[in-house]
Amino acid sequence: MGKLLSAIGRIFMAIITLGQYKANRVADGVYTGSEDGVRAGYSELRDQLVEQFEQVVSGVAGIENIKAQKEQLLEKLNKEEIELQHSLEGIITIVQNSPDDMQAVEDFNRLDSRQEEIDKEQESLINEIAEMENNLEDKQMMLNKIKDEITDLKREEEESVSDLALATLEANLAKEEMGLKKSIDRSGVDAIRESINKKRATAKTLSRASGADTDKRMQRYKAKGQAAQSSAKLQEILAKRAASKKAKEAGSGSKIAVKTERNI
């Protein structure tokens, strides 16, 4: 039993170090250079986990088998103890009735010694069975952990493949961009752009100057128009006043003529 438990212990220690194994393999360029490499890395890790899982299951089965044997032995000791107690009760009765029955005394001593042996064996078996039950609970937790990791590996594998593809695309685009900046001569296009910008600036300046001349001409036109309008208005006013004066003078002449006629 000691060798079996020692072997199982080594298996579980290997499981504990599996995380370090995983980190080392992922760091290996063989597994990070392409999608096939990533999948190969996860496949190898998954195979390792499955192997560890199977080894632990085998070890747990061995512990279960030993535990069952010890439980059977304990049950057998319990039955033997009951029969032994019955025999001791009978011997005690005989010795009470026949104190000189040396055979009964000898049988009592023998059975009593056996009773002590049974007590020790029972205590030992109970402790061992309890220890195995605790051990099995721990190992079952390990099995669940390995099983969950195996289940999660497929999802993680797909995510890693996707992340690798995206990272590779970004890296290639960055390299291409750097290569374009270094390899393409943009001086000709830059000169064209500069020339266009200068011509646009010149046109803008001329446009502004032309606009200023136009404004001045419009102002002169406006001033002349206003002057002409004022002159026409003045002439109109003068004409109206002249006409009004002439009308008044004509009216006064008519009144003088009528008055002269009346006097005659």
PyMOL commands that set and color helices and strands:
alter all, ss='L'
color gray80, all
select helices_A, chain A and resi 2-16+18-27+29-31+35-97+102-183+187-263
alter helices_A, ss='H'
color red, helices_A
deselect
rebuild
show_as cartoon
